[in-house]
Amino acid sequence: MRVVVCGTRFGQVYLSALAHAAPERFRLAGILARGGERSVALAEEYGVPLYGAVEELPDDVDAACVVVSTAVGGGRGAELSRALLDRGVHVLQEHPLHPDELADGLRTARKAGVQYMVNTFYPHVEPVRRFITSARRLVRLRRPVFVDALCAVQVSFDLLDVLAEIFDGLRPWSISAVGASAGRPMVSLDGQIAGVPLTLRVENRMRAGDDSTSLLLHRITVATDAGNLMLANTHGPVIWSPVLRTLAGSTGERLPGRDDPEELWPDGLAVTGDYVGPAETPTWKAAMHDVWGDGVLTALERLRERIDAGADPLRGGQRHLAVARTWQELTEVLGYPEVATPEPGGPLTAADL
């Protein structure tokens, strides 16, 4: 599959991924950008043509990764996607999108006979995929009691998509702010997701064009009566914490003693917590070039599967359309983000603490 990348800011992650992809699967066919200094330098670095308009693309381009802001970010990414779809090019569109933009893109794709898929990005990176897979298994083994989630406002769209994957959808859904939120760095919200009680806290502060001002990305806990599964951070680890169990049917009058037989406390030798997958997390260099790059290729493989299956774009895009509508409702409740003004200072490590 010959792929062009549109946009060279976050698009650099896509360029790096495609440059290191298996050549029999994907090949970087060019860059579509405005022709600034960065785009020119990247085209030279990767040895590919730089195109200034959709009309300049050769006919052998199969797909495009549109990594350009849409209207919600003040950009024209949705218009660019429609032009590519009309040209007969399959499109992988970086999130977030307004639901009307997404619906229009899906209709355009169906009319043109091509595929149009939103990439919510983080659900495709390995630690989050591992969490989703384990959480899906958990909620099928035990009834979920609540979900507790934490995220930065600019990754709230993909947090909703993670939850939609776990619960096979978002409905019934409701959300409301808890108390006044103006001037507070964290906005607390209560509601339900797929009918499960939800507590959501959003860091509603950011600096435009600088994601490094965010204090976190995602942290999600799915709780059941057997224990809770937590994605501690976007890049891991994933932690399972089983609940404390003493004597079956115990009245609580006496805990099993140190020398009592094990059958009085069947879980006495069980660990109080465990990792699902590795305990280690990647360096930021490895995250950006390896973990994120693998996520890009995973999303492209899903696009390729839809192409090979000749799937109906409208049918395939229903979950993301539901996520976009829910996200629009969430952002209305949150209100405008505060401006982040980080204090100067170097990074800290665990050793410093």
C-alpha positions in Angstrom: 0.0 0.0 0.0 1.5 3.3 -1.1 0.8 5.9 1.5 1.2 9.7 1.6 1.4 11.6 4.9 -0.4 15.0 5.1 1.0 17.4 7.7 4.4 17.3 9.2 4.0 18.3 12.8 2.6 15.3 14.5 2.8 13.7 11.0 6.5 13.1 11.8 5.3 10.1 13.9 3.5 8.7 10.9 6.5 9.3 8.6 8.9 7.5 11.0 6.5 4.6 11.3 6.0 4.2 7.5 9.8 4.5 6.9 10.4 1.5 9.2 7.3 -0.5 8.1 7.7 -3.9 6.3 8.1 -2.8 2.7 5.8 -5.6 1.5 3.0 -4.0 3.6 3.4 -0.3 3.4 5.5 2.2 1.5 5.9 5.9 2.1 5.0 7.5 -1.2 5.3 11.2 -0.4 4.4 14.1 1.8 1.5 16.5 1.2 2.1 19.8 3.0 2.3 23.6 2.5 6.0 23.5 1.6 7.5 25.1 4.7 11.1 24.6 5.9 10.2 21.6 8.0 8.3 19.8 5.3 11.1 20.4 2.7 13.7 19.0 5.2 11.6 15.9 6.0 10.9 15.1 2.3 14.7 15.2 1.8 15.4 13.1 4.9 12.9 10.4 3.8 13.8 10.7 0.1 10.2 11.2 -1.0 8.4 13.8 -3.1 6.8 16.8 -1.5 3.4 17.7 -2.9 1.6 21.0 -2.4 -2.0 20.0 -3.4 -4.1 16.9 -3.8 -4.2 17.5 -7.5 -0.5 17.0 -7.7 -0.6 13.4 -6.3 0.2 10.6 -8.8 -2.5 8.1 -9.6 -0.7 5.2 -7.8 -1.3 6.6 -4.3 -3.5 4.1 -2.4 -4.1 5.9 1.0 -3.4 9.1 2.9 -2.8 9.7 6.6 -4.3 13.1 7.2 -2.5 14.4 10.3 -3.8 18.0 10.0 -6.1 19.7 12.5 -9.8 19.7 11.7 -12.3 22.5 12.5 -12.2 21.9 16.2 -8.5 22.7 16.2 -8.8 25.6 13.7 -7.6 23.6 10.7 -8.8 22.3 7.4 -8.1 18.6 7.8 -11.7 17.6 7.1 -11.7 19.5 3.8 -8.4 17.9 2.8 -9.8 14.4 3.6 -12.9 15.0 1.4 -10.7 16.1 -1.5 -8.6 12.9 -1.1 -11.7 10.7 -0.9 -13.2 12.4 -4.0 -9.9 11.6 -5.7 -10.4 7.9 -4.9 -7.7 7.8 -2.1 -8.5 5.9 1.1 -8.0 8.1 4.2 -6.9 7.5 7.8 -7.8 10.8 9.6 -6.2 11.8 12.9 -8.7 12.8 15.6 -10.5 14.8 17.0 -13.3 15.6 14.7 -16.7 17.3 15.0 -19.4 14.7 14.5 -20.7 16.6 11.4 -17.3 16.5 9.8 -17.0 12.8 10.5 -20.5 12.0 9.1 -19.7 14.0 6.0 -16.4 12.2 5.5 -18.1 8.8 5.9 -20.8 9.7 3.3 -18.2 11.0 0.9 -16.2 7.8 1.3 -19.3 5.6 0.6 -20.1 7.7 -2.5 -16.5 7.4 -3.8 -16.2 3.7 -3.0 -13.2 4.1 -0.7 -12.5 3.8 3.0 -12.5 6.6 5.6 -11.4 5.8 9.2 -10.6 7.9 12.2 -7.4 7.2 14.1 -7.9 7.9 17.8 -4.3 6.9 18.0 -3.7 5.9 21.7 -6.1 2.9 21.6 -3.7 1.4 19.1 -0.5 1.7 21.1 0.5 -1.5 22.8 0.0 -0.8 26.5 -3.5 0.6 25.9 -4.3 -2.3 23.6 -3.2 -4.6 26.4 -5.4 -2.8 28.9 -8.4 -2.9 26.5 -8.0 -6.6 25.9 -7.8 -7.4 29.6 -10.6 -5.1 30.6 -12.9 -6.6 27.9 -12.2 -10.0 29.4 -12.7 -8.7 33.0 -16.2 -7.2 32.3 -17.3 -10.4 30.7 -16.1 -12.5 33.7 -17.5 -10.1 36.3 -20.1 -7.3 36.4 -18.4 -3.9 36.4 -19.2 -1.8 39.4 -17.6 1.5 38.4 -15.1 3.2 36.1 -12.7 5.9 37.4 -10.9 7.8 34.7 -8.4 10.7 34.4 -7.1 12.4 31.3 -5.9 15.6 29.7 -8.5 17.5 27.8 -6.7 17.1 24.4 -6.9 13.3 24.7 -10.4 13.1 26.0 -11.7 12.0 22.6 -9.5 8.9 22.5 -10.3 8.1 26.2 -13.9 7.8 25.2 -12.9 5.5 22.4 -11.0 3.3 24.8 -14.1 3.0 27.0 -16.2 2.3 23.9 -13.9 -0.6 22.9 -14.1 -2.1 26.4 -17.9 -1.9 26.7 -18.8 -2.3 23.0 -20.3 1.2 23.0 -21.0 4.2 25.2 -24.8 4.1 25.7 -26.5 4.7 28.1 -24.2 7.7 28.7 -24.6 10.8 30.9 -22.2 13.3 32.3 -22.4 16.4 34.6 -19.9 18.6 36.3 -19.5 18.3 40.1 -19.4 21.8 41.5 -17.9 24.9 40.0 -15.0 24.3 37.6 -13.9 27.8 36.6 -10.3 28.4 37.4 -9.7 24.8 38.5 -7.0 22.8 36.8 -9.0 19.6 37.2 -12.7 19.4 36.4 -14.6 16.5 38.1 -17.6 14.9 36.4 -20.0 12.2 37.4 -22.1 10.1 35.1 -22.4 6.7 33.5 -20.7 4.9 30.6 -22.5 2.0 29.0 -24.7 2.1 32.1 -21.7 1.7 34.4 -21.2 4.5 37.1 -18.4 6.8 35.9 -16.2 9.3 37.7 -14.2 11.3 35.2 -11.6 14.0 36.0 -10.2 16.1 33.2 -7.2 18.4 33.3 -8.9 21.2 31.5 -5.8 23.3 30.9 -3.4 23.4 28.0 -1.1 25.7 25.9 -2.0 25.8 22.2 0.6 23.9 20.2 2.5 22.6 23.2 1.3 19.2 24.5 4.2 19.1 27.0 2.3 21.3 29.3 -0.1 18.5 30.1 0.5 16.8 33.5 -0.8 13.5 32.3 -2.4 11.6 29.4 -4.7 8.8 30.5 -5.3 6.8 33.7 -8.3 4.4 33.8 -9.6 2.0 36.4 -12.3 -0.6 35.8 -13.6 -2.0 39.1 -15.5 -5.2 39.7 -16.3 -7.2 42.9 -13.3 -9.4 42.1 -10.8 -6.5 41.9 -9.8 -3.6 39.7 -7.8 -3.3 36.6 -5.8 0.0 36.1 -4.0 1.5 33.2 -1.6 3.6 35.4 -0.5 5.7 32.5 -0.8 5.7 28.7 2.4 3.8 28.3 1.7 1.4 31.2 2.0 -0.4 33.4 -1.3 -2.3 33.5 -2.0 -3.4 37.1 -4.5 -5.9 38.5 -5.5 -5.5 42.2 -7.7 -8.3 43.5 -10.0 -7.5 46.4 -9.2 -8.7 50.0 -11.0 -12.0 50.8 -10.9 -13.6 54.3 -13.1 -16.4 55.6 -16.0 -17.3 53.4 -19.1 -16.1 55.2 -17.0 -14.6 58.0 -18.8 -12.3 60.4 -15.6 -10.3 60.8 -15.1 -11.3 64.5 -11.7 -12.7 64.0 -9.2 -12.6 61.1 -7.3 -15.8 60.4 -4.1 -15.9 62.5 -0.5 -16.2 61.3 -0.4 -19.9 62.2 -3.9 -20.9 61.2 -4.2 -23.4 58.3 -4.4 -22.0 54.8 -7.9 -23.3 54.2 -9.2 -20.7 56.7 -7.9 -18.0 54.3 -7.9 -19.4 50.8 -6.5 -16.2 49.3 -3.9 -15.7 52.1 -1.0 -16.5 49.8 -2.3 -14.7 46.8 -0.5 -11.4 45.8 -2.2 -8.1 46.6 -1.5 -6.9 43.1 0.1 -8.0 39.8 1.2 -6.6 36.5 -0.7 -7.6 33.3 2.3 -7.6 31.0 5.6 -5.9 31.8 6.1 -3.6 34.7 8.6 -1.5 32.8 7.6 1.5 30.8 9.3 2.8 27.7 11.6 5.8 27.5 10.1 8.8 25.7 12.4 8.2 22.7 11.1 4.6 22.5 7.5 5.7 23.0 7.6 8.2 20.2 9.5 6.1 17.7 8.6 2.5 18.6 5.4 2.4 20.6 3.6 5.2 18.8 5.0 4.0 15.4 3.6 0.5 16.1 0.3 2.2 16.9 0.2 4.0 13.6 0.9 0.8 11.7 -1.8 -1.0 13.7 -4.3 1.6 12.6 -3.2 1.3 9.0 -3.6 -2.5 9.2 -7.2 -1.9 10.3 -7.8 0.4 7.4 -6.3 -2.2 5.1 -8.6 -4.9 6.5 -11.6 -2.7 5.7 -10.3 -2.1 2.2 -9.7 -5.8 1.6 -13.2 -6.6 2.9 -14.9 -3.9 0.9 -16.6 -2.8 4.0 -19.3 -0.1 4.1 -17.6 3.0 5.5 -20.8 4.3 7.1 -21.4 1.0 8.9 -17.7 0.8 10.0 -17.7 4.3 11.3 -20.7 4.2 13.6 -18.7 3.7 16.8 -16.4 6.6 16.1 -19.5 8.7 15.2 -21.0 7.9 18.6 -17.7 8.8 20.2 -17.5 12.1 18.4 -21.1 13.0 19.5 -20.3 12.0 23.1 -17.1 14.0 23.0 -18.9 17.1 21.8 -21.3 16.8 24.7 -18.3 16.3 27.1 -16.5 19.4 25.8 -19.7 21.5 26.2 -19.9 20.5 29.9 -16.1 21.2 30.4 -16.1 24.6 28.8 -13.0 26.3 27.5 -9.7 25.0 28.8 -7.6 27.3 31.0 -4.3 28.4 29.7 -1.4 26.4 31.1 1.6 28.4 32.2 4.2 25.8 33.4 7.0 27.0 35.8 10.6 26.8 34.5 12.7 23.9 35.7 14.3 20.7 34.4 12.8 17.2 34.5 12.6 15.1 37.6 13.1 11.4 38.0 12.0 8.9 40.6 15.6 9.0 42.0 15.1 12.7 42.7 12.2 11.8 44.9 
